[in-house]
Amino acid sequence: MEPDLDPIDDQLRRRRWRILRVALPYGHGLDPLPAWVKTPEQFIGWLIGRLTPQALHNYFEDLEEIAKQTCDLELLRLARKYLAAR
């Protein structure tokens, strides 16, 4: 985390990380993250090796729906980026 983040930006970033973790398919959300995972892109790279292609697609569809419901454009862009790539 960047130390000079505005408190609102810091809160949004933490919320997004929680959403990324909570949206994981059942049985995958409680494992500790490796120390090298620091960004959403690294998190996605880590997920690609752990989930089946269908589970990964479903994960991004769920993220897209959550982003729409919470009006989180950054999360929506992330989900759509990976949905379009698959």
Residue frames as qw, qx, qy, qz and C-alpha x, y, z in Angstrom:
[[0.000, 0.887, 0.463, 0.000, 0.00, 0.00, 0.00],
 [0.359, 0.525, -0.031, 0.771, 1.15, 3.46, -0.82],
 [0.354, -0.385, -0.563, 0.640, 1.67, 5.44, 2.42],
 [0.003, 0.194, 0.027, -0.981, 0.49, 8.76, 0.95],
 [0.127, -0.412, -0.778, -0.456, -2.97, 7.57, -0.11],
 [0.383, -0.311, 0.052, -0.868, -5.94, 9.67, 0.78],
 [0.355, -0.054, 0.812, -0.460, -8.03, 7.90, 3.48],
 [0.741, 0.371, 0.183, -0.529, -10.90, 7.49, 0.99],
 [0.605, 0.539, -0.549, -0.202, -8.59, 5.96, -1.64],
 [0.016, 0.340, -0.901, 0.269, -7.10, 3.67, 0.99],
 [0.566, 0.106, 0.614, -0.539, -10.58, 2.53, 2.03],
 [0.757, 0.476, -0.107, -0.434, -11.56, 1.84, -1.61],
 [0.412, 0.517, -0.749, -0.033, -8.39, -0.15, -2.21],
 [0.197, -0.181, 0.884, -0.384, -8.96, -2.28, 0.89],
 [0.688, 0.270, 0.379, -0.557, -12.59, -2.85, -0.11],
 [0.686, 0.524, -0.384, -0.326, -11.53, -4.01, -3.58],
 [0.197, 0.396, -0.887, 0.132, -9.05, -6.47, -2.11],
 [0.439, 0.016, 0.745, -0.503, -11.78, -7.86, 0.14],
 [0.746, 0.421, 0.081, -0.509, -14.09, -8.24, -2.85],
 [0.511, 0.530, -0.655, -0.171, -11.38, -10.00, -4.87],
 [0.015, 0.247, -0.926, 0.284, -10.90, -12.48, -2.02],
 [0.494, 0.150, 0.622, -0.589, -14.56, -12.97, -1.07],
 [0.695, 0.450, -0.118, -0.548, -15.70, -13.53, -4.66],
 [0.129, 0.396, -0.897, -0.144, -13.48, -16.59, -5.00],
 [0.743, -0.122, -0.540, -0.376, -15.27, -19.92, -5.50],
 [0.784, -0.538, 0.141, -0.274, -16.07, -21.88, -2.37],
 [0.948, -0.185, 0.087, 0.242, -12.98, -23.49, -0.88],
 [0.663, 0.376, 0.011, 0.647, -10.46, -21.05, -2.37],
 [0.044, -0.865, -0.068, -0.495, -11.07, -17.88, -0.36],
 [0.645, -0.758, 0.075, -0.063, -9.45, -18.77, 2.94],
 [0.869, 0.054, -0.015, 0.492, -5.99, -19.81, 1.75],
 [0.300, -0.785, 0.071, 0.537, -3.27, -17.32, 2.69],
 [0.574, 0.817, -0.055, 0.009, -1.93, -15.30, -0.20],
 [0.813, 0.055, -0.048, 0.578, 1.71, -15.77, -1.15],
 [0.350, -0.674, -0.080, 0.646, 3.93, -12.88, -0.04],
 [0.300, -0.078, 0.467, 0.828, 4.69, -11.89, -3.63],
 [0.043, 0.645, 0.667, 0.371, 1.04, -11.04, -4.40],
 [0.200, -0.369, -0.261, 0.870, 0.85, -7.25, -4.04],
 [0.267, 0.238, -0.217, -0.908, -1.34, -6.08, -6.96],
 [0.761, 0.273, 0.327, -0.489, -4.65, -7.19, -8.47],
 [0.666, 0.559, -0.432, -0.239, -2.78, -8.33, -11.60],
 [0.135, 0.400, -0.882, 0.210, -0.47, -10.54, -9.51],
 [0.532, 0.014, 0.654, -0.537, -3.52, -11.86, -7.68],
 [0.796, 0.424, -0.004, -0.431, -5.14, -12.79, -11.01],
 [0.476, 0.547, -0.688, -0.042, -1.91, -14.46, -12.16],
 [0.160, -0.250, 0.875, -0.384, -1.91, -16.50, -8.97],
 [0.677, 0.196, 0.435, -0.560, -5.57, -17.43, -9.51],
 [0.671, 0.490, -0.390, -0.397, -4.98, -18.60, -13.08],
 [0.331, 0.357, -0.869, 0.091, -2.82, -21.41, -11.74],
 [0.188, -0.036, 0.823, -0.535, -5.35, -22.42, -9.09],
 [0.586, 0.361, 0.417, -0.594, -8.74, -22.34, -10.83],
 [0.525, 0.291, 0.732, 0.321, -10.13, -24.22, -13.81],
 [0.094, 0.121, 0.380, 0.912, -10.87, -22.11, -16.89],
 [0.303, -0.590, -0.617, -0.424, -14.63, -22.34, -16.21],
 [0.495, -0.660, -0.432, 0.364, -14.23, -21.41, -12.54],
 [0.350, -0.243, 0.066, 0.902, -12.05, -18.46, -13.56],
 [0.060, -0.341, -0.512, -0.786, -14.66, -17.30, -16.08],
 [0.428, -0.672, -0.590, -0.130, -17.40, -17.58, -13.44],
 [0.494, -0.483, -0.275, 0.669, -15.22, -15.64, -10.99],
 [0.176, -0.065, 0.202, 0.961, -14.87, -12.73, -13.41],
 [0.248, -0.503, -0.598, -0.573, -18.58, -12.78, -14.18],
 [0.499, -0.665, -0.514, 0.212, -19.26, -12.56, -10.44],
 [0.401, -0.341, -0.073, 0.847, -16.77, -9.69, -10.11],
 [0.024, 0.244, 0.430, 0.869, -18.46, -7.89, -12.98],
 [0.384, -0.634, -0.597, -0.305, -21.84, -8.21, -11.28],
 [0.522, -0.593, -0.359, 0.497, -20.46, -7.02, -7.92],
 [0.311, -0.122, 0.128, 0.934, -18.80, -4.05, -9.64],
 [0.135, -0.446, -0.517, -0.718, -22.09, -3.09, -11.30],
 [0.488, -0.677, -0.549, -0.048, -23.98, -3.32, -8.02],
 [0.531, -0.611, -0.189, 0.556, -21.40, -1.25, -6.14],
 [0.325, 0.943, 0.064, 0.047, -20.77, 1.23, -9.00],
 [0.532, -0.636, 0.412, 0.377, -17.05, 0.46, -8.85],
 [0.641, 0.732, -0.137, -0.187, -15.72, 1.32, -12.30],
 [0.045, 0.677, -0.735, -0.014, -12.16, 0.21, -11.58],
 [0.506, -0.106, 0.840, -0.166, -13.33, -3.23, -10.50],
 [0.729, 0.538, 0.311, -0.286, -15.67, -3.39, -13.50],
 [0.433, 0.778, -0.422, -0.172, -12.77, -2.61, -15.87],
 [0.197, -0.475, 0.855, -0.061, -10.65, -5.31, -14.24],
 [0.644, 0.153, 0.713, -0.231, -13.38, -7.93, -14.59],
 [0.682, 0.674, 0.138, -0.248, -14.17, -7.00, -18.19],
 [0.165, 0.755, -0.611, -0.172, -10.49, -6.94, -19.14],
 [0.242, -0.288, 0.926, -0.023, -10.09, -10.57, -18.13],
 [0.655, 0.380, 0.587, -0.288, -13.48, -11.65, -19.48],
 [0.559, 0.766, -0.130, -0.289, -12.58, -10.20, -22.90],
 [0.059, 0.648, -0.751, -0.110, -9.18, -11.92, -22.82],
 [0.439, -0.095, 0.884, -0.129, -10.71, -15.37, -22.29]]
